[in-house]
Structures are given as C-alpha cells and as structure tokens.
Amino acid sequence: MTDQPDLRHGESRSVDHSSSVVVDLREYKQSKDPLPVTFHRRELDAILWIYGRMVGDGEWRDYAIDHLKDRAVFSVFKRSGEMPLFRIEKNPKLAAKQGAYSVINTNGTILKRGHELNQVLKVFDKALKLVDK
C-alpha cells in the first residue's frame, strides 16, 4: 500500500535516482545511537499478568511503556492524566550490583529491587494502597 495513485495497465513509475545514496551498513550501525533498553517478551508477560490482575481488582486502569537509552519503564496509573502509581523499571547498568529490576512508587521510593523480575513483582502480592496525606 502506498499513498501514490494506482498505475494504469502499461504505465511505469519514474524513479528519481538523484537522492539515492549507498551507505556502508557497518558504518551506519556504528554511527547511529545505541538501541534503547526494552522489555523482553517473557518480562512483559509477567508484568502484564500482574497488570491484568490489578485491573480486575479495580486498582489500576492504564499503563505506559517507555524505552529509554538507559532503562525501560512500565508505568501504571489509576487515571491516565495522573502521575504513575508505580513504575516497574529495568536498568541493565545495575544488573551486576543491586539488580536490574525495581518497583518504584509515586514518591520515588524503591519498594523492591532485585536480579529476577518475578521476585521483584512479588511486591504486588501484598495489598499495596496509595495513601493520601
């Protein structure tokens, strides 16, 4: 599918060769910005399983996924226009130290951090409630 009109029988499209440039693929890969950090499929499955359970309980209603240069963030919201209730972050630079995965609340407090996502997500097995002052 293109945004150009269909050709009639026997017509051909003219090709503009003036803007064609040959680029060495190795040079291109080395010069471009590093790929952002992402969640893998199994990680997303575990997170979305928790998300589905919390939506069913009426605790969460919306989510956002951000893939940044240094970390991936899964944010959950009660309402989409608010600050996130919780952020589930994956920061590979911390993998050798405290662990790549963490759960952070609205105030920025790290509720749990670890090397394995399933262990970190166990923080949601307890009934966490947002407390307003």
Backbone as a printed PyTorch tensor [residue, N CA C, xyz], in Angstrom:
tensor([[[  0.8390,  -1.1750,   0.0000],
         [  0.0000,   0.0000,   0.0000],
         [  0.8870,   1.2420,   0.0000]],

        [[  0.5600,   2.1590,  -0.8710],
         [  1.2970,   3.4160,  -0.9300],
         [  0.3130,   4.5650,  -0.9840]],

        [[  0.8440,   5.7600,  -0.8470],
         [ -0.0060,   6.9370,  -0.9500],
         [ -0.0460,   7.4760,  -2.3820]],

        [[  0.5230,   6.7230,  -3.3190],
         [  0.5280,   7.1270,  -4.7180],
         [ -0.6560,   6.4920,  -5.4350]],

        [[ -1.1700,   7.1660,  -6.4600],
         [ -2.3140,   6.6000,  -7.1930],
         [ -1.9130,   5.3320,  -7.9460]],

        [[ -2.9050,   4.4960,  -8.2160],
         [ -2.6620,   3.2650,  -8.9500],
         [ -2.2410,   3.5650, -10.3840]],

        [[ -1.4150,   2.6840, -10.9430],
         [ -0.9710,   2.8160, -12.3290],
         [ -1.9610,   2.1270, -13.2460]],

        [[ -2.1050,   2.6990, -14.4110],
         [ -2.9320,   2.0480, -15.4220],
         [ -2.1010,   0.9810, -16.1110]],

        [[ -2.7390,   0.0740, -16.8040],
         [ -2.0560,  -1.0150, -17.4930],
         [ -1.0380,  -0.4600, -18.4750]],

        [[  0.2260,  -0.8860, -18.3540],
         [  1.2810,  -0.4810, -19.2710],
         [  2.0890,   0.7150, -18.8060]],

        [[  1.6560,   1.4130, -17.7500],
         [  2.4050,   2.5640, -17.2440],
         [  3.4800,   2.1080, -16.2720]],

        [[  4.5000,   2.9220, -16.1170],
         [  5.5390,   2.6290, -15.1230],
         [  5.8590,   3.8980, -14.3560]],

        [[  6.3550,   3.7390, -13.1680],
         [  6.7410,   4.8780, -12.3360],
         [  8.1760,   5.2820, -12.6790]],

        [[  8.3820,   6.5660, -12.7220],
         [  9.7560,   7.0270, -12.9330],
         [ 10.4460,   7.0510, -11.5750]],

        [[ 11.7020,   6.6310, -11.5620],
         [ 12.4700,   6.5630, -10.3300],
         [ 13.4480,   7.7100, -10.2990]],

        [[ 13.4530,   8.4610,  -9.1920],
         [ 14.3720,   9.5890,  -9.0340],
         [ 15.6530,   9.0690,  -8.4080]],

        [[ 16.7200,   8.9580,  -9.2080],
         [ 17.9980,   8.4450,  -8.7300],
         [ 18.8720,   9.5240,  -8.1120]],

        [[ 18.4590,  10.7820,  -8.1790],
         [ 19.3020,  11.8690,  -7.6740],
         [ 19.4320,  11.8400,  -6.1510]],

        [[ 18.4720,  11.2500,  -5.4360],
         [ 18.5410,  11.2180,  -3.9760],
         [ 19.0250,   9.8640,  -3.4390]],

        [[ 19.3840,   8.9590,  -4.3280],
         [ 19.8510,   7.6440,  -3.9010],
         [ 21.2920,   7.7310,  -3.4220]],

        [[ 21.5460,   7.1550,  -2.2390],
         [ 22.8820,   7.1640,  -1.6610],
         [ 23.1790,   5.7550,  -1.1620]],

        [[ 24.3660,   5.2650,  -1.4780],
         [ 24.7860,   3.9570,  -0.9920],
         [ 25.5160,   4.1600,   0.3290]],

        [[ 25.0930,   3.4230,   1.3630],
         [ 25.6720,   3.5660,   2.6950],
         [ 26.2150,   2.2170,   3.1360]],

        [[ 27.4330,   2.2300,   3.6460],
         [ 28.0170,   1.0110,   4.1940],
         [ 27.2810,   0.6640,   5.4810]],

        [[ 26.7300,  -0.5310,   5.5670],
         [ 25.9110,  -0.9300,   6.7100],
         [ 26.7090,  -0.9410,   8.0120]],

        [[ 27.9750,  -1.3680,   7.9640],
         [ 28.8070,  -1.3740,   9.1860],
         [ 29.0150,   0.0360,   9.7260]],

        [[ 29.2720,   0.9700,   8.8340],
         [ 29.4480,   2.3690,   9.2610],
         [ 28.1630,   2.9170,   9.8620]],

        [[ 27.0470,   2.5930,   9.2330],
         [ 25.7570,   3.0870,   9.7210],
         [ 25.4660,   2.5600,  11.1190]],

        [[ 25.6800,   1.2760,  11.3480],
         [ 25.4100,   0.6840,  12.6600],
         [ 26.3140,   1.2680,  13.7380]],

        [[ 27.5590,   1.5580,  13.4080],
         [ 28.4890,   2.1170,  14.3820],
         [ 28.1830,   3.5800,  14.6750]],

        [[ 27.6690,   4.3080,  13.7070],
         [ 27.4620,   5.7370,  13.8850],
         [ 26.1450,   6.0810,  14.5610]],

        [[ 25.1570,   5.2450,  14.4380],
         [ 23.8550,   5.6150,  14.9940],
         [ 23.8240,   5.4200,  16.5020]],

        [[ 22.8580,   6.0330,  17.1270],
         [ 22.6960,   5.9580,  18.5690],
         [ 22.4650,   4.5160,  19.0020]],

        [[ 22.8670,   4.1850,  20.2320],
         [ 22.6170,   2.8200,  20.7090],
         [ 21.1140,   2.5680,  20.8200]],

        [[ 20.7530,   1.3180,  20.6650],
         [ 19.3400,   0.9480,  20.7640],
         [ 18.8390,   1.1750,  22.1800]],

        [[ 17.5650,   1.5240,  22.3320],
         [ 17.0380,   1.7260,  23.6830],
         [ 16.8930,   0.3930,  24.4180]],

        [[ 16.8200,   0.4660,  25.7320],
         [ 16.6010,  -0.7220,  26.5560],
         [ 15.1250,  -1.0930,  26.4230]],

        [[ 14.8420,  -2.3650,  26.2390],
         [ 13.4600,  -2.8220,  26.0850],
         [ 13.1770,  -3.9860,  27.0280]],

        [[ 11.8920,  -4.2360,  27.2420],
         [ 11.4730,  -5.4280,  27.9680],
         [ 11.3920,  -6.5720,  26.9620]],

        [[ 11.8480,  -7.7470,  27.3620],
         [ 11.7090,  -8.9320,  26.5230],
         [ 10.3000,  -9.4910,  26.6790]],

        [[  9.9440, -10.3750,  25.8000],
         [  8.5820, -10.9140,  25.7930],
         [  8.1930, -11.5510,  27.1260]],

        [[  9.0560, -12.3670,  27.6920],
         [  8.7410, -13.0290,  28.9690],
         [  8.6110, -12.0170,  30.1090]],

        [[  9.4040, -10.9610,  30.0570],
         [  9.2980,  -9.9120,  31.0680],
         [  7.9510,  -9.2010,  30.9440]],

        [[  7.5650,  -8.8810,  29.7170],
         [  6.2670,  -8.2330,  29.5100],
         [  5.1120,  -9.1450,  29.8980]],

        [[  5.2420, -10.4440,  29.6240],
         [  4.2010, -11.3860,  30.0290],
         [  3.9820, -11.3400,  31.5320]],

        [[  5.0730, -11.3530,  32.3040],
         [  4.9720, -11.3260,  33.7700],
         [  4.3640, -10.0120,  34.2470]],

        [[  4.7930,  -8.9080,  33.6650],
         [  4.2680,  -7.5970,  34.0640],
         [  2.7930,  -7.4750,  33.7010]],

        [[  2.4350,  -7.8820,  32.4840],
         [  1.0440,  -7.7670,  32.0490],
         [  0.1170,  -8.7100,  32.8110]],

        [[  0.6470,  -9.8200,  33.3090],
         [ -0.1700, -10.7150,  34.1320],
         [ -0.5500,  -9.9970,  35.4310]],

        [[  0.4170,  -9.3430,  36.0570],
         [  0.1530,  -8.5620,  37.2710],
         [ -0.7960,  -7.4090,  36.9450]],

        [[ -0.5420,  -6.7350,  35.8330],
         [ -1.3920,  -5.6150,  35.4210],
         [ -2.8440,  -6.0660,  35.2540]],

        [[ -3.0590,  -7.1820,  34.5740],
         [ -4.4080,  -7.7030,  34.3690],
         [ -5.1100,  -8.0220,  35.6740]],

        [[ -4.3670,  -8.5860,  36.6210],
         [ -4.9400,  -8.9090,  37.9310],
         [ -5.3530,  -7.6320,  38.6660]],

        [[ -4.5050,  -6.6150,  38.6110],
         [ -4.8010,  -5.3650,  39.3080],
         [ -5.9370,  -4.5840,  38.6290]],

        [[ -6.0380,  -4.6670,  37.3170],
         [ -7.1650,  -4.0470,  36.6230],
         [ -8.4570,  -4.7430,  37.0310]],

        [[ -8.4160,  -6.0700,  37.1190],
         [ -9.5830,  -6.8330,  37.5530],
         [-10.0240,  -6.4670,  38.9590]],

        [[ -9.0710,  -6.1150,  39.8110],
         [ -9.3830,  -5.7010,  41.1810],
         [ -9.8050,  -4.2350,  41.2540]],

        [[ -9.7230,  -3.5150,  40.1380],
         [-10.1080,  -2.1090,  40.1150],
         [ -9.0340,  -1.1640,  40.6350]],

        [[ -7.8150,  -1.6540,  40.8190],
         [ -6.7320,  -0.8220,  41.3550],
         [ -6.0480,   0.0170,  40.2780]],

        [[ -5.8580,  -0.5590,  39.1000],
         [ -5.1630,   0.1310,  38.0140],
         [ -6.0920,   0.2530,  36.8240]],

        [[ -5.8670,   1.2780,  36.0010],
         [ -6.7160,   1.4640,  34.8320],
         [ -5.9560,   1.7210,  33.5280]],

        [[ -4.7080,   2.1360,  33.6290],
         [ -3.9800,   2.4860,  32.4140],
         [ -2.4930,   2.2020,  32.6150]],

        [[ -1.7520,   2.1100,  31.5150],
         [ -0.3080,   1.9060,  31.6210],
         [  0.4120,   2.6090,  30.4720]],

        [[  1.7020,   2.7720,  30.6570],
         [  2.5610,   3.3340,  29.6100],
         [  3.8820,   2.5910,  29.6370]],

        [[  4.4760,   2.4000,  28.4690],
         [  5.7850,   1.7600,  28.3640],
         [  6.7370,   2.7490,  27.7060]],

        [[  7.8540,   2.9980,  28.3700],
         [  8.8840,   3.8890,  27.8280],
         [ 10.1650,   3.0950,  27.6370]],

        [[ 10.7440,   3.1920,  26.4630],
         [ 12.0210,   2.5490,  26.1650],
         [ 13.0560,   3.6590,  25.9950]],

        [[ 13.8600,   3.8610,  27.0130],
         [ 14.8570,   4.9220,  27.0180],
         [ 16.2310,   4.3520,  26.7220]],

        [[ 17.2280,   5.2220,  26.5840],
         [ 18.5840,   4.7560,  26.2870],
         [ 19.1720,   3.9380,  27.4170]],

        [[ 18.8530,   4.3080,  28.6710],
         [ 19.4760,   3.6390,  29.8080],
         [ 18.5540,   2.6990,  30.5660]],

        [[ 17.2360,   2.7630,  30.3270],
         [ 16.3220,   1.8930,  31.0570],
         [ 14.9820,   1.7810,  30.3270]],

        [[ 14.2430,   0.7330,  30.6900],
         [ 12.8770,   0.5560,  30.2010],
         [ 11.9490,   0.7230,  31.4010]],

        [[ 10.8210,   1.4040,  31.1830],
         [  9.9160,   1.7190,  32.2830],
         [  8.4970,   1.3240,  31.8960]],

        [[  7.8460,   0.5630,  32.7930],
         [  6.4280,   0.2300,  32.6670],
         [  5.7230,   0.9830,  33.7910]],

        [[  4.9400,   1.9960,  33.4480],
         [  4.2520,   2.8190,  34.4500],
         [  2.7850,   2.4390,  34.4970]],

        [[  2.2210,   2.3760,  35.7170],
         [  0.7970,   2.0640,  35.8710],
         [  0.0910,   3.2450,  36.5270]],

        [[ -1.1470,   3.4730,  36.0870],
         [ -1.9170,   4.6280,  36.5150],
         [ -3.2920,   4.2100,  37.0200]],

        [[ -3.8190,   4.9960,  37.9530],
         [ -5.2240,   4.8510,  38.3470],
         [ -6.0790,   5.5570,  37.2940]],

        [[ -5.6370,   6.7610,  36.8940],
         [ -6.2510,   7.5150,  35.8000],
         [ -5.1250,   7.9780,  34.8820]],

        [[ -5.4010,   8.0650,  33.6060],
         [ -4.3240,   8.3430,  32.6500],
         [ -3.7320,   9.7380,  32.7860]],

        [[ -4.4300,  10.6840,  33.3520],
         [ -3.9240,  12.0390,  33.4650],
         [ -3.0960,  12.2960,  34.7090]],

        [[ -2.8640,  11.2850,  35.5150],
         [ -2.1620,  11.4580,  36.7820],
         [ -0.7110,  11.0100,  36.6920]],

        [[ -0.0210,  11.1870,  37.8140],
         [  1.3190,  10.6110,  37.9640],
         [  1.1530,   9.0970,  38.0870]],

        [[  2.1520,   8.3290,  37.6700],
         [  2.0160,   6.8650,  37.7980],
         [  1.9970,   6.4350,  39.2630]],

        [[  1.1410,   5.4440,  39.5530],
         [  1.1110,   4.8710,  40.9000],
         [  2.3990,   4.1130,  41.1760]],

        [[  2.8170,   3.3270,  40.1930],
         [  4.0400,   2.5260,  40.3120],
         [  4.7660,   2.5390,  38.9800]],

        [[  6.0860,   2.3990,  39.0670],
         [  6.9150,   2.2260,  37.8770],
         [  7.7240,   0.9500,  38.0670]],

        [[  7.6740,   0.0970,  37.0700],
         [  8.4990,  -1.1070,  37.0530],
         [  9.6220,  -0.8030,  36.0700]],

        [[ 10.8490,  -0.7460,  36.5820],
         [ 11.9750,  -0.3280,  35.7570],
         [ 12.9730,  -1.4560,  35.5500]],

        [[ 13.5650,  -1.4550,  34.3650],
         [ 14.6550,  -2.3690,  34.0240],
         [ 15.8510,  -1.5040,  33.6550]],

        [[ 16.8900,  -1.5670,  34.4710],
         [ 18.1020,  -0.7870,  34.2440],
         [ 19.2920,  -1.7450,  34.1760]],

        [[ 19.7250,  -2.1270,  32.9840],
         [ 20.7910,  -3.1200,  32.8350],
         [ 22.1170,  -2.7190,  33.4950]],

        [[ 22.3670,  -1.4230,  33.6660],
         [ 23.6170,  -0.9960,  34.3000],
         [ 23.7000,  -1.4190,  35.7580]],

        [[ 22.5510,  -1.6570,  36.3950],
         [ 22.5300,  -2.0730,  37.7970],
         [ 22.4780,  -3.5890,  37.9630]],

        [[ 22.4940,  -4.3320,  36.8580],
         [ 22.3390,  -5.7900,  36.9150],
         [ 23.4100,  -6.4630,  37.7590]],

        [[ 24.6390,  -6.0040,  37.6790],
         [ 25.7310,  -6.6330,  38.4390],
         [ 25.7560,  -6.1730,  39.8910]],

        [[ 25.0760,  -5.0980,  40.1900],
         [ 25.0940,  -4.5520,  41.5470],
         [ 23.8390,  -4.9770,  42.3020]],

        [[ 22.8440,  -4.1000,  42.3500],
         [ 21.6440,  -4.3550,  43.1480],
         [ 20.5900,  -5.1560,  42.3930]],

        [[ 20.7210,  -5.2560,  41.0920],
         [ 19.7350,  -5.9500,  40.2700],
         [ 19.1210,  -4.9840,  39.2800]],

        [[ 18.8020,  -5.4790,  38.1230],
         [ 18.3140,  -4.6370,  37.0360],
         [ 16.8750,  -4.1890,  37.2240]],

        [[ 16.0930,  -4.9090,  38.0120],
         [ 14.6620,  -4.6410,  38.1120],
         [ 14.3340,  -3.9370,  39.4170]],

        [[ 13.3810,  -2.9920,  39.3400],
         [ 12.9250,  -2.3190,  40.5490],
         [ 11.4820,  -1.8720,  40.3840]],

        [[ 10.7900,  -1.7690,  41.5200],
         [  9.4360,  -1.2360,  41.5700],
         [  9.5060,   0.0390,  42.3970]],

        [[  9.0200,   1.1250,  41.8210],
         [  9.1230,   2.4460,  42.4420],
         [  7.7150,   3.0260,  42.5710]],

        [[  7.4140,   3.6250,  43.7410],
         [  6.0830,   4.2000,  43.9300],
         [  6.0260,   5.6460,  43.4540]],

        [[  4.8870,   6.3030,  43.6710],
         [  4.6760,   7.6760,  43.2080],
         [  5.6930,   8.6500,  43.7770]],

        [[  6.1010,   8.4450,  45.0250],
         [  7.0370,   9.3470,  45.6900],
         [  8.4880,   9.1120,  45.2850]],

        [[  8.7530,   8.0830,  44.4950],
         [ 10.1170,   7.7730,  44.0820],
         [ 10.8170,   6.7890,  44.9930]],

        [[ 10.1060,   6.2630,  45.9780],
         [ 10.6790,   5.2700,  46.8870],
         [ 10.7700,   3.9170,  46.1910]],

        [[ 11.9300,   3.3030,  46.2760],
         [ 12.0990,   1.9650,  45.6920],
         [ 11.5070,   0.9560,  46.6620]],

        [[ 10.4350,   0.2780,  46.2350],
         [  9.7620,  -0.6950,  47.0870],
         [ 10.4780,  -2.0310,  47.0940]],

        [[ 11.0200,  -2.4110,  45.9450],
         [ 11.7500,  -3.6720,  45.8510],
         [ 12.6770,  -3.6090,  44.6590]],

        [[ 13.8420,  -4.2060,  44.8220],
         [ 14.8340,  -4.2520,  43.7440],
         [ 15.4480,  -5.6400,  43.7480]],

        [[ 15.8010,  -6.1390,  42.5650],
         [ 16.4110,  -7.4550,  42.5250],
         [ 16.9050,  -7.8380,  41.1420]],

        [[ 17.4910,  -9.0280,  41.1050],
         [ 18.0590,  -9.5450,  39.8580],
         [ 17.0270, -10.2710,  39.0050]],

        [[ 15.9490, -10.7450,  39.6240],
         [ 14.9310, -11.5020,  38.8900],
         [ 13.5980, -10.7720,  38.9490]],

        [[ 12.9880, -10.5760,  37.7890],
         [ 11.7460,  -9.8110,  37.7000],
         [ 10.6210, -10.4490,  38.5010]],

        [[ 10.4770, -11.7670,  38.4230],
         [  9.3770, -12.4270,  39.1380],
         [  9.4650, -12.2120,  40.6460]],

        [[ 10.6780, -12.1790,  41.1860],
         [ 10.8500, -11.9190,  42.6180],
         [ 10.4890, -10.4730,  42.9470]],

        [[ 10.8710,  -9.5510,  42.0910],
         [ 10.5700,  -8.1340,  42.3250],
         [  9.0660,  -7.8870,  42.2410]],

        [[  8.3840,  -8.5690,  41.3200],
         [  6.9410,  -8.3630,  41.1510],
         [  6.1240,  -8.9300,  42.3060]],

        [[  6.7450,  -9.7260,  43.1540],
         [  6.0320, -10.2570,  44.3180],
         [  5.6260,  -9.1570,  45.2870]],

        [[  6.1810,  -7.9760,  45.1250],
         [  5.7710,  -6.8440,  45.9550],
         [  4.2750,  -6.5490,  45.7540]],

        [[  3.7280,  -6.9060,  44.5930],
         [  2.3090,  -6.6780,  44.3210],
         [  1.4170,  -7.7850,  44.8570]],

        [[  1.9960,  -8.8410,  45.4110],
         [  1.1900,  -9.8840,  46.0370],
         [  0.5470,  -9.3620,  47.3180]],

        [[  1.2210,  -8.4250,  47.9580],
         [  0.6490,  -7.7730,  49.1220],
         [ -0.3240,  -6.7150,  48.6210]],

        [[ -1.2500,  -6.3370,  49.4600],
         [ -2.2070,  -5.3070,  49.0610],
         [ -1.5650,  -3.9390,  49.2670]],

        [[ -1.0500,  -3.3530,  48.1940],
         [ -0.4690,  -2.0130,  48.2540],
         [ -1.5610,  -0.9960,  47.9390]],

        [[ -1.6970,  -0.0080,  48.7690],
         [ -2.6720,   1.0430,  48.5650],
         [ -1.9780,   2.3840,  48.5640]],

        [[ -2.4700,   3.2980,  47.7500],
         [ -1.9420,   4.6450,  47.7340],
         [ -2.5410,   5.4020,  48.8850]],

        [[ -1.6900,   5.9960,  49.7190],
         [ -2.1610,   6.7320,  50.8910],
         [ -1.9830,   8.2150,  50.6210]],

        [[ -3.0720,   8.9720,  50.6960],
         [ -3.0060,  10.4200,  50.5250],
         [ -2.8910,  11.0820,  51.8840]],

        [[ -2.0390,  12.0940,  51.9630],
         [ -1.8930,  12.8210,  53.2310],
         [ -2.7130,  14.0750,  53.2090]]])
